[in-house]
Amino acid sequence: MLALTLTGNAWAADRPLRVGYVFAMANAPALIADKQGFYKQEGLEVDLRALGDGPVIQQALAAGELDVAYVGTPPVYQWYTRGLKSTILAKVNYGQAAVIVGKQSPVQTLVDLKDKKLAGVKKGSGMDVLLRGYVLKENANLNPDKDVNIIDMPPGNMNAALDKGIVDAAFTWEPFVSQALLRGNSRVLLDINQALPQYPWYVVIGLPKTLQERPDDVVKLLRAHRKAVDFLNQHPEESNRIIAEAFKLEAVQGADGKTINPVDIVAQARTRLGWSTELRAKDIEFIERLMNYSTDLGFMNGKPAIADLVDTSYLEKASR
């Protein structure tokens, strides 16, 4: 049995580190690290996989199909209470989300959303926790289950639904917010990054087995992650081009008839999101705040201790 265990561990160390990320602009460090060769610079072979959302990522982790992931914090702690005890290792981004309405909409405040149709995403997902717990309950004193008709739809469909009057507002994120604004037919009702400056969202997580069997590779991954974040912050024009191409953004036509190219869409998106690796005290406080929302909303029973959920020691090693 010992021989089999040692053989299994050796095989795990020899294969590429399987890294999944939610396919969202805010997770750009994952693809930047790949495209700029930062993983290879660290001597790390990575199998990078773009996936649809947090629940899909967590299912892949639970099935043993991933070692590390870039994912929103709510799925991490929600699945932790269900037995999937992954660890938050580093921050990926801050900001990204906003509530938008039509430019001529009578909705002027969040309170005006009462009895209105609001485009959102799957109930219980990370963005849904932020919408129900922070945007509606805390900011507008609205009951998300009774006062607002939240309609679940893909974020890529929300702008069209808003234009056609299918919904009165949309809770969406980048690049969809910028695309709507640059077309000139929408306005921001609430910019979350203005209300909660530099609030953390996506994080890098690892499974206990990964941390135990491949600690050096985790440190290498986080070094590459740091390099990617530095590249995004120090080379905005070049990184904007990479992001626009990777996410296959299409040009939009502004209200004045001028064409706005994909790189400019990314530049506009940067006014609502940014990238950072460090998990600071205020970030930890926000994660605890999100856990309180999830508990209050009935999405989980009990809360994990934040000390069990976060471990920054690997990131500290990556900075040496």
C-alpha positions as CSV (number, residue, x, y, z in Angstrom):
1,M,0.0,0.0,0.0
2,L,2.9,2.4,0.8
3,A,4.5,1.6,-2.5
4,L,1.2,2.4,-4.3
5,T,0.8,5.7,-2.4
6,L,4.3,6.8,-3.2
7,T,3.8,5.9,-6.9
8,G,0.5,7.8,-6.9
9,N,2.2,10.9,-5.4
10,A,5.0,10.8,-7.9
11,W,2.6,10.5,-10.8
12,A,0.7,13.5,-9.4
13,A,3.9,15.6,-9.2
14,D,4.9,14.6,-12.8
15,R,1.6,15.6,-14.5
16,P,0.7,19.2,-15.3
17,L,-0.9,21.2,-12.5
18,R,-4.6,21.4,-13.5
19,V,-5.9,24.9,-13.1
20,G,-9.4,26.0,-13.7
21,Y,-10.7,29.5,-13.9
22,V,-14.1,31.1,-14.3
23,F,-14.1,32.5,-17.8
24,A,-14.4,36.2,-16.8
25,M,-12.4,39.3,-17.6
26,A,-11.6,39.7,-13.9
27,N,-9.7,36.4,-14.0
28,A,-7.3,37.7,-16.7
29,P,-4.2,36.9,-14.6
30,A,-4.7,33.2,-15.3
31,L,-4.6,33.6,-19.1
32,I,-2.0,36.4,-19.0
33,A,0.3,34.0,-17.0
34,D,-0.2,31.4,-19.7
35,K,0.1,33.6,-22.8
36,Q,3.1,35.6,-21.5
37,G,4.9,32.4,-20.5
38,F,5.1,33.1,-16.8
39,Y,4.2,29.5,-15.9
40,K,7.1,28.2,-18.0
41,Q,9.4,30.8,-16.5
42,E,8.8,29.2,-13.2
43,G,9.4,25.7,-14.6
44,L,5.8,24.8,-14.2
45,E,3.6,22.9,-16.6
46,V,0.0,23.9,-16.4
47,D,-3.2,22.5,-17.9
48,L,-5.3,25.6,-17.9
49,R,-9.1,25.2,-18.3
50,A,-11.6,28.0,-18.8
51,L,-15.0,27.0,-17.2
52,G,-18.4,28.6,-17.0
53,D,-19.0,29.6,-13.3
54,G,-18.2,28.9,-9.7
55,P,-20.5,25.9,-9.2
56,V,-18.9,24.2,-12.3
57,I,-15.4,24.9,-10.9
58,Q,-16.4,23.4,-7.5
59,Q,-17.9,20.3,-9.1
60,A,-14.7,19.8,-11.1
61,L,-12.7,20.2,-7.8
62,A,-14.9,17.7,-6.0
63,A,-14.5,15.2,-8.8
64,G,-10.7,15.5,-8.6
65,E,-10.5,17.0,-12.1
66,L,-8.7,20.2,-10.9
67,D,-5.9,21.0,-8.5
68,V,-6.1,24.8,-8.3
69,A,-8.8,27.2,-9.3
70,Y,-9.6,30.9,-9.8
71,V,-13.1,31.4,-8.5
72,G,-15.3,33.8,-6.6
73,T,-15.2,33.5,-2.8
74,P,-18.9,32.5,-2.1
75,P,-18.6,29.1,-3.8
76,V,-15.5,28.4,-1.8
77,Y,-16.9,28.9,1.6
78,Q,-20.3,27.4,0.7
79,W,-18.7,24.2,-0.6
80,Y,-16.4,24.2,2.4
81,T,-19.5,23.7,4.7
82,R,-20.5,20.8,2.4
83,G,-17.2,19.0,2.8
84,L,-15.0,20.4,0.0
85,K,-12.4,22.1,2.1
86,S,-10.4,24.1,-0.4
87,T,-8.1,26.9,0.8
88,I,-7.9,30.5,-0.4
89,L,-4.3,31.3,-1.3
90,A,-4.3,34.8,-3.0
91,K,-6.5,37.5,-4.4
92,V,-7.0,37.9,-8.1
93,N,-9.0,41.0,-8.6
94,Y,-11.2,43.7,-7.1
95,G,-14.4,45.3,-8.5
96,Q,-16.3,44.3,-11.7
97,A,-20.0,44.5,-11.0
98,A,-22.7,47.1,-11.4
99,V,-26.5,47.5,-11.6
100,I,-27.4,49.2,-14.9
101,V,-30.7,50.5,-16.3
102,G,-31.9,52.0,-19.6
103,K,-30.8,55.5,-20.2
104,Q,-34.4,56.8,-20.1
105,S,-35.5,54.5,-17.3
106,P,-37.7,56.0,-14.5
107,V,-35.6,53.9,-12.0
108,Q,-33.4,56.5,-10.3
109,T,-32.5,54.6,-7.1
110,L,-32.2,51.0,-5.9
111,V,-35.4,51.5,-3.9
112,D,-37.2,52.1,-7.2
113,L,-36.4,48.4,-8.1
114,K,-39.4,47.3,-6.0
115,D,-41.8,45.3,-8.0
116,K,-39.5,45.6,-11.0
117,K,-37.8,42.8,-13.1
118,L,-34.1,42.5,-12.5
119,A,-31.7,40.4,-14.6
120,G,-29.5,38.3,-12.4
121,V,-27.7,35.0,-12.3
122,K,-28.3,31.6,-10.7
123,K,-29.7,31.8,-7.2
124,G,-27.1,31.0,-4.6
125,S,-24.1,31.7,-6.9
126,G,-21.5,34.2,-5.8
127,M,-22.9,37.1,-7.7
128,D,-26.3,36.3,-6.5
129,V,-25.1,36.5,-2.9
130,L,-23.7,39.9,-3.6
131,L,-26.9,41.0,-5.3
132,R,-29.3,39.7,-2.7
133,G,-27.3,40.4,0.4
134,Y,-25.5,43.6,-0.4
135,V,-27.3,45.4,-3.2
136,L,-30.9,44.7,-2.4
137,K,-31.1,43.9,1.3
138,E,-28.4,46.1,2.7
139,N,-28.5,49.0,0.3
140,A,-32.2,49.2,-0.6
141,N,-33.9,47.4,2.3
142,L,-35.7,45.2,-0.2
143,N,-36.6,41.6,0.2
144,P,-35.0,39.9,-2.8
145,D,-37.5,37.1,-2.8
146,K,-40.6,39.2,-2.5
147,D,-39.9,42.8,-3.5
148,V,-38.0,42.2,-6.7
149,N,-38.5,39.8,-9.6
150,I,-35.0,38.5,-10.2
151,I,-34.8,36.7,-13.6
152,D,-32.0,34.3,-14.0
153,M,-30.2,34.7,-17.4
154,P,-26.7,34.4,-18.9
155,P,-24.9,37.8,-18.5
156,G,-24.3,37.9,-22.2
157,N,-28.1,38.1,-22.7
158,M,-28.7,40.9,-20.1
159,N,-28.0,43.9,-22.3
160,A,-30.3,42.8,-25.0
161,A,-33.0,42.0,-22.4
162,L,-32.6,45.5,-21.0
163,D,-32.8,47.1,-24.5
164,K,-36.0,45.2,-25.3
165,G,-37.7,46.0,-22.1
166,I,-37.8,42.4,-21.0
167,V,-36.2,43.5,-17.7
168,D,-36.1,46.9,-16.0
169,A,-32.5,46.6,-14.7
170,A,-29.6,44.2,-14.8
171,F,-26.9,43.2,-12.3
172,T,-24.0,42.4,-14.5
173,W,-20.2,42.7,-14.7
174,E,-17.4,43.5,-17.1
175,P,-17.1,43.6,-20.0
176,F,-20.9,43.6,-20.3
177,V,-21.3,46.8,-18.2
178,S,-18.8,48.7,-20.5
179,Q,-20.4,47.4,-23.6
180,A,-23.8,48.7,-22.5
181,L,-22.5,52.1,-21.5
182,L,-20.4,52.6,-24.6
183,R,-23.4,51.9,-26.8
184,G,-25.0,54.9,-25.0
185,N,-28.3,53.3,-24.2
186,S,-27.7,52.5,-20.5
187,R,-26.5,54.1,-17.3
188,V,-25.1,52.9,-14.0
189,L,-27.5,52.8,-11.1
190,L,-24.9,51.4,-8.7
191,D,-21.2,50.8,-9.3
192,I,-20.2,48.3,-6.7
193,N,-16.5,49.3,-6.8
194,Q,-17.4,52.8,-5.9
195,A,-19.7,51.7,-3.1
196,L,-17.2,49.2,-1.9
197,P,-13.8,50.4,-3.1
198,Q,-11.5,47.6,-4.2
199,Y,-13.7,44.9,-2.8
200,P,-12.2,41.5,-3.5
201,W,-13.9,39.0,-5.7
202,Y,-12.0,36.2,-7.5
203,V,-9.4,34.3,-5.5
204,V,-6.9,31.5,-6.1
205,I,-7.7,28.4,-4.2
206,G,-6.1,25.0,-3.7
207,L,-7.2,21.6,-2.5
208,P,-5.6,20.2,0.7
209,K,-4.3,17.3,-1.4
210,T,-2.6,19.7,-3.8
211,L,-1.1,21.7,-1.0
212,Q,0.2,18.6,0.7
213,E,1.5,16.8,-2.4
214,R,2.7,19.7,-4.6
215,P,3.5,22.7,-2.3
216,D,6.5,23.8,-4.5
217,D,4.3,23.9,-7.6
218,V,1.7,25.9,-5.7
219,V,4.4,28.5,-4.9
220,K,5.5,28.5,-8.5
221,L,2.0,29.1,-9.7
222,L,1.6,32.0,-7.3
223,R,4.9,33.5,-8.5
224,A,3.5,33.3,-12.1
225,H,0.2,34.8,-10.8
226,R,2.2,37.7,-9.2
227,K,4.0,38.3,-12.5
228,A,0.7,38.3,-14.4
229,V,-0.9,40.9,-12.1
230,D,2.2,43.1,-12.3
231,F,2.0,42.8,-16.1
232,L,-1.6,43.8,-16.1
233,N,-0.9,46.9,-14.0
234,Q,2.4,47.9,-15.6
235,H,1.5,47.3,-19.3
236,P,-2.2,48.3,-19.6
237,E,-2.3,48.8,-23.4
238,E,-0.6,45.5,-24.2
239,S,-2.6,43.5,-21.6
240,N,-5.8,45.2,-22.9
241,R,-5.1,43.8,-26.4
242,I,-4.5,40.3,-25.0
243,I,-7.7,40.4,-23.0
244,A,-9.8,41.7,-25.9
245,E,-8.5,38.9,-28.1
246,A,-8.8,36.2,-25.5
247,F,-12.4,37.0,-24.7
248,K,-13.2,37.6,-28.4
249,L,-14.8,41.0,-27.7
250,E,-16.5,42.6,-30.6
251,A,-16.6,46.3,-31.4
252,V,-19.7,48.2,-30.4
253,Q,-21.3,51.2,-32.1
254,G,-21.7,54.3,-29.9
255,A,-24.7,56.6,-29.8
256,D,-22.9,59.0,-32.1
257,G,-22.5,56.2,-34.7
258,K,-18.7,55.8,-34.1
259,T,-17.3,52.3,-33.7
260,I,-15.6,51.6,-30.4
261,N,-13.0,48.9,-30.7
262,P,-12.6,46.0,-28.3
263,V,-9.4,47.4,-26.7
264,D,-11.3,50.5,-25.7
265,I,-14.0,48.4,-24.1
266,V,-11.4,46.8,-21.9
267,A,-10.0,50.2,-21.0
268,Q,-13.5,51.3,-20.0
269,A,-13.9,48.1,-17.9
270,R,-10.7,49.0,-16.0
271,T,-12.5,51.9,-14.5
272,R,-14.6,49.4,-12.5
273,L,-12.1,46.6,-11.9
274,G,-8.4,46.0,-11.2
275,W,-6.0,43.3,-10.2
276,S,-4.1,42.5,-7.0
277,T,-2.6,39.5,-5.3
278,E,-2.5,40.5,-1.7
279,L,-5.2,39.5,0.8
280,R,-5.4,42.4,3.2
281,A,-7.3,42.7,6.4
282,K,-10.2,44.6,4.7
283,D,-10.4,41.8,2.1
284,I,-10.7,39.2,4.9
285,E,-13.4,41.3,6.5
286,F,-15.3,41.4,3.2
287,I,-15.1,37.6,2.8
288,E,-16.6,37.3,6.3
289,R,-19.3,39.8,5.3
290,L,-20.2,37.6,2.3
291,M,-20.4,34.6,4.5
292,N,-22.9,36.5,6.7
293,Y,-25.0,37.3,3.6
294,S,-25.0,33.6,2.6
295,T,-26.0,32.5,6.0
296,D,-28.8,35.1,6.3
297,L,-30.1,34.2,2.9
298,G,-30.2,30.5,3.8
299,F,-27.6,29.4,1.3
300,M,-25.6,27.6,3.9
301,N,-25.8,26.5,7.6
302,G,-23.0,27.7,9.8
303,K,-19.7,29.4,8.8
304,P,-16.2,28.1,8.6
305,A,-13.6,29.9,10.6
306,I,-11.7,32.4,8.4
307,A,-8.4,31.0,9.7
308,D,-9.4,27.6,8.3
309,L,-10.4,29.2,5.0
310,V,-7.4,31.4,4.2
311,D,-3.7,30.6,4.1
312,T,-1.4,33.3,2.8
313,S,1.9,31.5,3.6
314,Y,2.3,30.2,0.0
315,L,1.9,33.7,-1.4
316,E,4.5,34.9,1.1
317,K,6.9,32.2,-0.1
318,A,6.2,33.3,-3.7
319,S,7.4,36.8,-2.9
320,R,10.8,35.7,-1.8
